[in-house]
Amino acid sequence: MAKPLISSTLFSFPKLLLWSLPLLFILIYTYLFSGLDTKLSTLISFISSAEKALNATAPIRHGASFTPDFILRVTEEPFTQSCITKQDVILINGTSPGPELRLKEGNIYWIRVFNGLENKNLTMHWHGLSMAVSPFSDGTPGASQWPIPSNHYFDYELEIEIGHAGTYFYHSHIGFQAVTAAGPLIVEDSGTPPYEYDDERIIALADVFEKMDKEIEDGLIGNPFQWSGETANILVNGLGQLHGSSASPGCELASISVEPDKTYRFRFIGGTALSFVTLAFQDHEEMTLIEADGNYVQPVNVSYLQIGSGQRFSVLFKTKPRSALEKTQFFMQVETRDRPTLTRSYAILDYKLPSSKRVPLLIVPRLALPSGDPPLTLPPTTLGWLDQTLLSLFPDPDFPPTSTVTRRITIRTHQIITNNSITWEQDSLPWIETFPTEPYLVSLYKNNSLLFPSVSRAHENEGIDPITRVFPAAIGEVIEIIIQNTGSDVGSIDVHPFHAHGAHYYDLGSGNGTYNPVENEEKIKGLQLAKRDTTMLYKYSEKTVPGIDMGWRAWRLRVTEPGVWMIHCHILQHMVMGMQTVWVMGNEDEIMKVPYEHIVGYLEFGGSVNGNETHDPHVVHFKGNDL
């Protein structure tokens, strides 16, 4: 049986009283100046409103009468990708990538995630979506949620607000699992999209490695340190073929099927674990970029894309008319950038020609991997690619000008190499899955020997509270977050795609050296910058002096969404090695809005919010009990 939940008004009375103060004043006024009938009816109304406020977030049993909108079953099975067969690959509903989820703006969805992994924990993160309404649904172990135990399931609540149509994806947020445990998530417009196109295609990128996931993770945190190795290949929609191999099931190029003379929306998802890539299409030099990280932007003409882990872009892609086709198959070429070795992979842009009585269906042999020079010469890394160029299609009247900035917080990233181990630190502190010992949000609710993060202590320590090791921010603040790249202990430099959970930020751009706010303000003056959630911290040389500033990325954020959020490099290896930060936005009342007794099932590992074969979960509907 599920653990029974307390339903006493005693423990929640102070908060209930606070919520009900306006009604209480009305009650007193009515009692003093009204007749008996009015007094009784007002009292009944007051009690009813108070009871409704209390019960709005009371846990609901998700039993036989509850049907989730989507079900994701995560298992570990033998699987072949890009000619590499492994015995234990983490899959979602038996595939990698997992199934496409399509949601629509303005709706609430419930997604049930089964952890079918033996002796392994699991979470699911909805990359790019804010979980401000459902604080335990962000899927970040150690920050906002206990992981799902083996052979249990967890029901995630997703509210998709109007204005969030775009391209997203979901993935596990534990260890190295997201290398295969990921899938596309598309939010459709509630009305007519602002751009016209005939159809759309998803192009999801991923890495595949020769080593097993456990071997990679153990090597990254072990002593002596063992690197994962470079990516063996870049997958497109889960498919790829190693050079020198013969095409076969599990060892073949992905096909992107199109028809002549149509406009497609190509949705690119940077689901790679490590690779920062450049890609383009053979004999198709024109694309129009219309979306970045779930935000519509003013159209930008591009001939190639640069995509880091966690980034998403949509482009309008115009296919050739049939009369202009001298062939029906073209390569999409993908290459890694800023790695010790270059990895090159391909997919096929495949024109499907409709048949007719006069023109029978043309059977074309499938393209084989190029054996000589690559069909395209792709450019090297473009530093600051599209910085201050991606402008919002729907300008925000509440865009915070420089004059409203209350704090500028610099996060200095640095690689520590000592005693045969390597870690990544931010402001001299790493953040790994063994710290803290329980999720911050859980500790805040339990007041479990964890002081509430202090903005005043953070002011004195360059933005971080040294006691709680988090970055606190107050609701209503306008902050600038500067991510500063530095030379490692041996002077090496890396690139980092930095991702923010919670609300999206305005990306102010990037540059070499140290951030200069006065100079950068001149570049962005008068621009309606697009909001983003993942942008690149570049490297400007291969070697430098250890510890010296060598490149920055700047964001501006009006703090509006209370919660416990992560900001981290999205390279999985770097995350495992400590390149993560935690932010607590809001005060106690703003973050802990639900009565304690309603969320006790979330506060222990394996608590009653998790279901399994023997018991149903008891779940809070943070948008209100609608069952």
N, C-alpha and C positions, 0 to 999 in steps of 0.2 A: 504494500500500500504506500501511496505517497505520504510524505511527512505532512501532518496536519499543520495548518497555518493559523497563527493567532488572529483573532478578529475582535480585539478589544479596543474600544475608543479611549481607554485610559491612557495608553502610551502615546496616542496621536493627538490627544486633546489640545495641547499647546498650538500645534500647527493648525488644527481644525479651527480653533478659536481665532487665530490670525486670519485664516481664509474667510471667516464668517463675520468679521468685525462690522462691515457695512450692514449686514442683516441684523446684527445685534443692536446697533443704534436705531434702526427702524423699529425693531421690536420694543425697545424701551420707550421710544416716542409714542408708538401706537398704544402701548399699555397705559401711559399717563394721560393721553388726550383722546382716547377712543372708547367706544362702548364695549360691552362684554362680548358680543358676537364677533366684532372686528378683532378683539384681542385674541379670541380662540382661533379664528381663522388665520391670523397672522402667525400665531405660535405654531400652528400645524404646518404652515408654509415654511417657516424658519427651520423647523425640525426636518422637514422633507428635503430642503436645500442642503442642510448640513449633512444629512445622511447620504445624499447623492454625491456631495463632494468627497466624503470619506470613502464611499464604495466605488468611485469611478476607477480606481486603480487596484481594487481588490483582486487577488489572483483568481484566474478562471482555469478550471480543469479542461485541458485539451484532450477530451475523450473521443468516443466514436462519433459524436455529433460535430466535431471540428474537422474541417477539411482544409489543409494548407493549399495555397495557390500553386506551389512548386515543391517537389521533393528531390533532394540531392543526396545520393548514397555514395559515400566515399569508401573505397576498398583498396586493397593492395593485391595486385595480380601480375602474372607474367605479361609482358607487353613489348612490342617492337616499334621503335620509332627511328626513322632515318637509318635503317639497316642495323640498328643496335638493339639487341634483345636483352632484357633484364628480367629476372625472376620476380622482383618485388617493385612494382611501379604503382604509385598512388594515382588512382583514377576516380573520376566522378561519373556515376552512372555507366561505368564500364568503359569510358573513353577519356582521352586527353587530346585536345581540350574538352572540358565538360560541355553539357548541352547549352545551347543559346537560351538565355532568359529574355523575354520581351515584356516590359512593363510600360505603363502609360502614366503620364503626368496627372496629378490630382487624385491619385488612388493610394490605398494602403494595401500592402501585400504581406503575406506570411509565407516564409520559405523554411521548410523543415530540412535540417541537415543531419543525416545519420552518420555517425562515426563507426564504420565497420572495420577500422584498423585494429589489429591485435596489439595490445600493450602500447598504444600510441595515442596521445591527445590530438585534438583537432579544433580549429576555429574556422570561421569563414568571414572574410572581410569583403565589403561591397565597395570596391575601389572607386573613389570619386564622389560617392554619395555621402551626405551628411547624416549621421545617426543622432542628431541633437534631440529628436523626439523620443527615441528609444535608446537610452544611454548604454544598455548592456548588449546592444546588437552590433557594435562596431567591429567585433571579432578580433580584438587586440589583447592577447593574453599578457598579463602583467600590468596592463593599463586599465581596461574597462570590463574585462570578462574573464571568468574562470574558463579554461578550455573544456570542450566536451569530452567526457571520459570515453574510453573504449566501449563499444557496444551500447552507446546511449545516443540520444538525439536531442537537438535543441531547436526551438522554433524562433526564427528571427523575424522581427517586425520591421518592415521598411515603409516609410511614408515618402512618397515621391511628390514633392511640391511642384506647383506650376512654375515653369521657367527653368526646369532641370532636364529638358529633353537633350539627349546626346548619347555619346558612346562611352561605356564603362566596362568593367569586368569584375569578376569575383575570384577570390583565391584564398587558400589557407594562409594564415599569418603565423604559422609555427615552423621554426627551423627552416629547412630547405624544401618543405613540402610543395610550395607554390611553383616549383619548376615544372610540375605536371598537374598539380591540383588547382586548376584555374579554368575559367570559361568566360565567354562573352556575355555582357549584360547591356541591353539596349533599352533606353527610355524613349518612347515614342512621344511626339508632340500631341497635346490634347486637341489641337486644332490643325489647321493646314501648316505644314512646315514653311519657313520663310524662303526656302530655296526649292526650285522645281527640279525633279529628276524622275526618270522612268522606273528605276529599280535600284536596289542597293546590294552590296556585297560586303561581307566581313572578311578582313585580312588580319588574322591574329598571329603575331610573331612569338616564338618561344625558342629556348635553347635546349640542346640535348648534350649530355656529358657521358663520357665513357665510364666514369666511376658511379657506384651506387650512392644514393642520397646519404645514407648513414655514414659511409666512408668519407664523403665530402664534409659533412657536418663535424664529425669527430676530428678530422684533420685540421679544420679551421680553428677549433677551440682547444686543440691538443697541444701538448709539449713533448716533442718538437712539433712546431707548426708544419702542416702539410697543405699546400695549395690544391684547389679543386681540379686544376688543369683548365685550359681554355675550352670554350664551347667546341664540341665536335662538329656541330652544324646548327644552322638557324632554321627552325621549322616554320612553315606557313600552314596555318590551320591544322597543325599536328603532323604534317607530312614533310618529308625531305629525303634526299638521296645522297649518300656519300660519294665523293669522286672516286672513280675506279670501280664502282659497284654496278651490278645489273639490276634493272627495275624489277620489283616483285612486291607483293603485299607487305606493307610496313617499310618499304624501301623504294619510294616513288615520289615524284614531284607533285605538289598540289596544283590543281587546275582552277583558274578563276574564269568561269564561264560568262561570256557576254554575247550580245547580238549587235549587228552593225547599226550604225546611225542612231545610237541611243545615248542618253546621259545617265550615268550611274553615280550613285553615292558610294564611294569606297570608304569603309570605316576601318581604319588601321588601329590595332591594339598592340601596344608595346608590352607584351607579356614575358619578355626575356628575363632570365635570372641575372645575367651579366652583361649581355651585349648591348652596346650603343651602336646603332646601325644607320647606314645611308642606303636608300633604295630608289630605283627608277624603273621605268618600263621601256623596253626596246621599241623604237620608232613611234613612241607616243610621248612627246616632250611637254605637252601642256596639261596641267591640272590646276584646278581652282580650289584652294583651301578655304573651307567654310566653317570649320568647327575645331576647337582645341579643348581637350579635357572637359567635354560636356558643356561647352559654352559656344554659342554661335558667334562668329567673328565676321567682320567685313571681308569681302572676297579678296584673296591674295593669290596671284598667279605664281605657280612654282613648277619647276621641271623635275625636282627630286624632293625627297623627304629625309629628315634626320629624326630618328625616334629613339629615345632612351627608355629604359625600363620604367613602366608605369604611365607613360604618356599615351595619349590617344589623339588622333586627328581624323577628320573627314575631309575628303576632296570630291569635287565634281569631276568626273572622268568622261570625256566625250569620245565614243568609239568612232572608228572610221566608217564612212559609207561603203556599201558593198562594192561599188564601182572602183574604189580606191584600194581594195584589198588585193595585193599580189600574193599573199599567203594568209593563213588563218590562225597561226600560232606565233606568239611572241614571248620573249622571256621577261619576267620581272626579276631583276638582279638585286641581291641584298648583300651588303658587305659590312663587316665590323669595322669600327673606328676606335682609335686610342687604346689598342691592346698590343701586347708584344708581338703577336702574329695576326695576320689577316685571315678571317674565315669568310668564304664566299659561298652563297647558296642561291637557289633559283626556285621560281614557280612559273607556271605557264599561263599566260593570258590567252584564252582559248575562245575564238570566235565560233559560234554555232550558227550556221547558215540554214535558214528555213528552206525546205525542199518544196518543189512544185512539179506539175506535170512536165513543164518545159525544162526545169533545172532540178535533176534528182539530187538527193542528199549526198553531199560530198564526204567520203570517208578519207580522213587524213591521218597518216601515221603519227603517233605521239612523238613530240620533240624529245631528243635524247640530250643528256647533259653535254654542254660544250666541252670539247676535248683540247682545244687550243686556247687562243686568246679569248678573254671574255667578250661577249657581244657589246658591252657598254664600258665606257671609262667614266667611273663615278668620281665626283670631286672629293677632296680631302675634307676633314671636319671644317665646317663653317662656324667659326667662333661667333657667338651671339646671334645664331640663326633666328631670324624673325623677331629679335628683341625690338621692342617699341614699334613693331609693324603689325602685330595682331591686335586689332582694335575691336571693341565690343560692337556687335551689330545693334544691340539695344543699350545705348549708353545709360549708365547708372546715375540718376540725379543725386544720389547720396555718395558719390565718389569722394573719398576723404582727401582734401588738399593737404599739402605739406604743413600748412599752418595749424592743422588739427592733430598732428602727430604728437603723442604724449611721451613715447619712449622709443628709443632705437636700441635693439637687442642684437648683439653680435654673437653668433655661435661659431667658435673656432674649432674646426675639425683637424685632427692630427692623428697620424699613425704612429703607434708606439711599438718599437721593436726591441725586445729585451728578453734575455734568458730563454732563447729558442721559441718564443711565442710572439704573436702579433695581434694587437687589438687596435680598434678605432675609438678615439675619445672625442667628446665634445666638451669644451671648457674643462679639460683635464679629467672628465668622468666618462667611463664607458657605460652603456646600458644594455645588458644582456638578459636573456630570459630567466636566469637564476636570480636576478635582482629586479624588483623586490620579490619577497617570498609570497606575496599575494597581490592581486590587482589593486592599483591605487584607488579606483572607484569603490571597490569593496572595503578597503581600509578606511576610506573617508566615512562611509556609512557606519562601519563598526567602531569608529574612533579607536582603532586597534593600535595604540601606541604610535600613531602617526599624526603629528601636528598638521593642521591645515596649512597648506603652502602659503607663505607670506610674501605679498608684493613688496612690502617695505624691506624685508631681508633680500629680496631679489634686486631691488634698487641698489643695494650696497654691494652686490656681487655680480655685476654685469648681466643681470637678467635672470640668473638661476638662484633658486633658494638652496643653499648648500646643505641644509638639514634634511629636506625631503628629496633633494636631487631632481626637482622638477622646475619648469618655467611657469610661474603663475601669471595670470593676466586678469584684469577686471573687466566686466561687461561694460561696454561703452568706450573703452580705451581705443585709440588708434595707434597701433604699433607698427614699426618697421622691423622686420627680421632680416638680418644680414648673415648669410651663410658664407663663412670665410675659409677658403682653401689654404692650406699651409704645406710646406715641405715636410716630409716624414723625418723620422730620426736619421735616415740615411739620405735625405734630400730628394726622394722620389715624390711624384705627384700623380694623382689619379683623377678621373672624371667621376661625377656623382649626380645621378638624377634624384633630386630631393622632392619628397612627397609629403603633403600635409593632409592629415585627417581632419574631419570637421568641415568648417566653412572654407570655401575657396578664397584665394587671396588675389590682389592685384600684383602682377609681376612687373617690377620696375626695371628689369634688365640685368645685365652681367658685365663684368669687365676684369681686366688684369689688376694685379697689385691689391690695393686696399680701397674699399668703397669710399667715394667722395660724394656726400649727399648734395653739395652745392652744384658740382659739375653734372651729376646725373639729373638733377631737377631741371636743368636747362634742356636736357634731351626729352623729357617726358612732359614738359609744360604744354598744356592745352590738349593733350592726348586722352582719349577715352580708352584706357588700357583694358584689355580683356582679362577676365578672371581665369585663374589656372589652379591646378592642384599638384602638378609635377613639372619641374623645370630643371634645366641642366646647370650644374656647376662645372665649368670647363677647366682644363689645364692648359697653361700657356707655354710650357716648356717640359722637357723630359726630366730634367734635374735642376735642383736649386739648393739654396742653403737650408739646412734643417730648421724648421720652425718659422721661416719667413713667410709673410703673406704672399700668396700667389694665386689670385683669382677670387671673385666674389659673385654672389647672386643675391638680389635684393627683392623683398616682398613688402607689401603694405596691406594691413588687415584691420578692419573695424571689428572689434571683438563683439560678437552678437550671440554666439551659440554656447551656452554653458555646457561643460562636460570635461571629460579627461580624454585628451587627444594626443596622438603621436605625430611627430615630424621626424622623418628619417630618410636616409639614402635608400633607394629602392633596389639596389643591387643586393641580391639575397646573401651573397658571401659577406658583404660588408655589414649587413644587419646582424648576421650570426656573430660577427666579430665585434659588435658593440656600437655600430654607427646609427644610434637611435636616440631620440629625446622624447620626453613626456611633458605635456602642457596641461595645466589645470586652469580652465577658464571659467571665471565666476566665483562667487562666494558660496558658503555652505547652503544657504537657503535657495540659491539659484540652481545649484547642482543637485542637491538632495531634495527634490520636490515631492517625492513619493514617500508616504509614511513607512517607517522602518519595518513594521510588521507585515507590510504588503510585499516587501522584496527580500525577506529572509531566505527565500529559496534560491536567490542569486548569490548569496554571500558565502556559501561553502562549496568547495569542490565536490561535484556530484550531487548538488542540492536538488530540491524538489522541482526546480525549473527544468531539469533534465528528465526525459522519459526513456523507457526501455521496454523490453518484452513483458515485464511484470507490472509496470505501473505507468500511468499517464502523467505528463508534466502539469504543474500548476503555474500558469504564466500570467504576467501582468500585461494588459493591453494598455500601453502608455498613451494611446490616443482615446482611451475610454472603452468601457466594456460594451461591446456591440453584439454579443452573442445572446 
